């Protein structure tokens, strides 16, 4: 008879020296199950040597001379920093707009980190270390995203919509009102993190801590640069100027991808989970939107998200179906007629009571809050 499998050690994530010091202070004697991500441990050699190392994982960490070899010899698994990358494959935190657009005040967009990472991702035949780096990066982003959501218990609502809605248009303003209303209703607003309706929803959510006049002022400022064509630089600078003027916004989330790197991320998401792999990003965004999803008018990408979400709901167990709210009866029935097919799929399924079509963002918010 086979011996029972031993229970796996509980994973402990260590992303800074404070967390490491707290574990040591608690009396820990072993690092089994500890995962270190991009921590500078050069001044922590004595503590590292005193602990049992078997089962520990170090990703992209720095050590004093000789310590790395000692830990490896004692059973630790060490992933070295990967060379010649414009990003940290082992990062322990989500991005911010300020980080991705660092230097935009004086530099052109092509010189900021977001653009440099995108250009790197376009290499025609990536080396093995590059493939591993993007996979490790996306794993780290998912881990950081779940940490973020755990610290923000408000139910997450996804807002899906196209990138074509220009600043200064009615569609853009409508999306800002949706983001604002959802945040006031107690939801965490998440979008695909790009321009257009996505930017607008993040903007409305972010400025929900300010009065309506502030939002109107911000919309006026942004309307001077309607879109990211012909200049991403000017588009980003206009957005950054609003964030700098109103720094105390609400938490809101963007989940973009470098797969669509020609669409820059918006700066109104206070936290940005940016992925290399679009399929993973789509799945994560839909799966984590447990408070429901609002679909604003959009093109192929939004339609894909409608039916990807519908597939999840179609096969979901009772109690696991999330509301789907499509805004714009005429749009979804006539212009892009996905609603008839969606209604057919829902017939006789649990999801039938969770598919809604409305005409206004106020109605959409009422459906989710009701």
N, C-alpha and C positions, 0 to 999 in steps of 0.2 A: 504494500500500500504506500502511495506517495505521501511524503510528509507535507503538512499544510504549508502554504506559502506564508512567509513572514509579512506582516503589515508594512507598507511603505512608510518611510519617515515623512512627517509633515513638512511641506516646503515652507521655508522662511526666506522672504525676499529682502535683500540688503542693497539699498541703492545709495546710501551715504554713510559717512562715518558715525553720525549720531545713532543710527539704528544699530550699527555694529557695537558701539560703546554700551548701548542699553542692554544688549544681549549678554555682553560680558559682565555687566554690573548685576544682572539677574542671577549670575552663578553658573552660566552655561560652561560645560566642559568639552562639548563636541560640536563640530560644525556639520555633522551629518544632516543632509537635507537643506543646507543653507545655500542660497543662490545669490552670489554677488554680481551686480551689474555695474560696470564702469566706475568702480570705486578706486580711488588713489590710496593704496595701502602701504605706501613706502615708509610712513612713520608708525606703522602698526605691527612691525615685525615681531616684537616680543609677545604680543597677544596672539598672533597667528601661530607662532611656534608652540605656545603653551596649550593650544586646543588640539583635540583629535581632528584630523583633516579628512579621514576617509568618508566619502559620500558628499563632500562639498563640491560646489561648482563655481568657478570663477570665470566671468565673461568680460574680456576687455579691461582687466584690472591692472594696476601698476604695483610692482613689488620692489623692495630693496634687493640688492645683489644677493643671489644665492637662495632667497626665500622661495621663489617659484619652483626651483628644482626640488627643494626640500618638501614642499607641499605635494608636488606631483609624486614624489617617492613614497609619500605616506597615504596615497590613494585618492587625492583630490583630482578632479577633472578641470583642466584649465584651457579655456578658449582664448587664444592670444588676440590682441588688437589687430584688426585686418588693415593692411597698408593701402595707401593711395585711394582712400574712399572719401567722398565729400560729406559723409554722414557717419553717425555712430550706430553701428549695427546692434549694439547692446544697450541702447538708451533706456533709462528707467522711468521716463516721464513723457507726457504728451508734449507736442509742439505748441508754440504760441505764434500769433501773427508777427510779433516783434522779432522772434527768432528766425522765422522763415524769410522775412523781408528785411533782415538786418542790413543797414546801410542804405536803404532806399531813399532816405532824405537827400543824399548827395550822389548816389550811384544809380545807374540804369538797372532795370529789372534783371537783365541777363547776368549781372554781376552779384546778385544776392543769393543766399544759400538755396532757396527753393528752385531757382532757375538752374543753378549749377548741378543740383542733384538730378533734375530732369534731364539735362544734357548728358550727364553720366549714364542715366538709365537707357539712353538711346543707342548705346554701343551695340554694334550688329551681332557680335559673337562674344557674349560675356564669358570671362574666365570662370573656372570653378569657384574661386574664392569670392567672386562677385555674386554668383548665384546663391552661394551659402549666406553671404552677407545680407542680401535682400530677404531671404527666408527668415534669418535670425532677427532682422529688423522688424518685419511684420509680426513675428511672434511677440517681440518685446512691446510693440505698439498695442497689440491686443491685451497683453497683460497690464500695461499702463492704463488702457481704457477701462478695463474692469475695476482697477483700483480707483480710478476717478469716479466711476458710477457707484461704487460701494460707499464712497465718501459724500455722494450727493444722492440721497435716497428718494428724491422726487421722481415719479414715474417719467420715463423718457418717451417723448412723442417725436416721431420722425416726420419731417416736412420734406416732401419730394416735389421737385419742379425743375423746369428747364433753365438753361443758362441765358436764354435769349431775352428775358425781361430786363429792359434797360432802366437805369436809374432815371427818375423823373416821369415814369409812365404810371398809369393806373394799376397795371398788373404788379409792378414793383411795390407801389404803396400798399396794395392789398395784402401782399405777402408780409410786409412789415407789421401790419395790423394783426395778422394771424400770429406771428411770433410774439408780439406784445401781449395779446389776449391769452395765449396758451401759458405764458410765463406767469401772468397775473392769476391764472387759474390753478397754479401750483405744479405745472409740468416743467420738465427740463427739455428744452427744444434742441433737437439735433437735425442737421441737414447733411447733404452730400458735400458741404463745405466749399462749394465753388461760387461763381458769380451768379448774376440774375436773381431768380426767385430764391435760390439758396442763400445768397448774400442778404437779401431783403429780410428773410425770416430770422436769420441770425442777428441782423441789425435791430429788428423790432424787439427781439428777446433781450438783447444786450442793453438797449436803452429803456427797458421797462422799469428800471429803477428811477428814471427821470420822468418829468411831466410831459404831457402830449406836445407842448410847445417846443421842447428840446428835440423830439423826434422830427417835428416839422422843420426846425432849423437845420438838422442834420440832412434831411432829404433835400433841402435847398442847396446845401453845400455840395452834396454828391451829384446833383443833377448837372453841375457844370462839367462833369466828366461822365457821360452816360454809360459807357461801357469800356471793356478792356481792349477794344480795338479803336484806334490804331496804336495806342500806347498803354501797355500794362503798367509802366512806370507812373504815368499820371493818374491812372485809375487807382493804383495802390496808395499813392501819396494822398489822394483825396480821402480815402478810407482811413489811413493812419492819422490824418489831421482830426477826424471826428473822434477817434479813440483817444487821442492825446487831449482833446478838449473835454471829453467826458470819460474819465478813467475809471469811474466806479460803477461799471455796468454789471448786469446779472450774469450768472454762469450760463453759457450756451455752448453747444458742441458742434464742431464740423468734422466730417469724416470724408476727406477727399482722397484722390489718388494721383500718383505721378503717371499712371497709364494715360490719363487725360491731362498731361502736363501742359498742353497748350491753353488749358483753362486754369488760371491761377487760383489759389485758395483765397477766400475772403478773410479779412482781418477782424471781423466782428464776432467770430467764434472765439470765446475766451480760451478754449482748449481745442486743439486740433490733432486728431488721430489720422495722420496721413500714411497711406499704404503704397507699396509698389504694386501689389497684386490686386487688380480691380475686382475679380470674382470674390476674393476673401473680404475685401472692403464692403461690397454689396451685401454679402451674407451677414456680416457683423452688424451693419447698420440696420438691416431689417430685423434681425434676431433680437437686438438689444432694445428695439422700439416697442417695449411691452405695454406702453400706455396707448398704443395705436399709431396709425400713420395717416397723414393728410397728403393727398395727391393734388397738387396744383397743376394747371395746364402745362404740358410739356410734350416733347417729341419722343424719339425712339428710346432714349435712356429712361425716361419716366415711364413709358409703356412697359419696358422690360421690368422695371421695379414693381409695377402694378401686378403683373402676372407672376413674378417671383414671390411676392407677398401672398398672392392668391393661392399659389401652390402650397406654401407653408400652412395657410389656413385650411385648405382643402383636406389635408391629411392630419391636421392637428387633433389632439385628443380634446374632449370636452374640458373646458376650463383653461385651455391654452390658446384659444383663438383671440387674436388682437383685432380691434376695430379698423376697418378701412373706410376712409372718408374721401370721396372724390368731389372736388369743388368745381362746379360748372356743369350743369345738366346738359346744356346745348353742346358744349365742347366734347364731353365724354360720350354723349349719345350720337352726335352728328359729325362734328369735325374730326374727331379721333374716336370712332365708335367702339370703344372697348367695353362699355357698360353692358350691352346686350350679351356679349360672350361671358362676361363676368357673372351676370345674373343667371345665365344658363348653368354655369359651373356650380353656382351656389345652391341651386334648386335641390332640396332634399338633404342638404348638408348642414352641419352645425353652423357653418360660416354664414348661412343665409341671413341670420339676424345681425350680422356684424358688418355687412356691406351697406354703406350709406352714400347717397349722392345729395349734395346741397348746392346752393347758389352763392352763398356768402361765407366769408371766413368766420363771421359771428356764429352762423349755424354750425359750422364745423367744430368750433370750440365748444358749443353747447352739447353737441353729440358726445364728444369725448369726456366732458366734465359731468355729463348727466348720469 
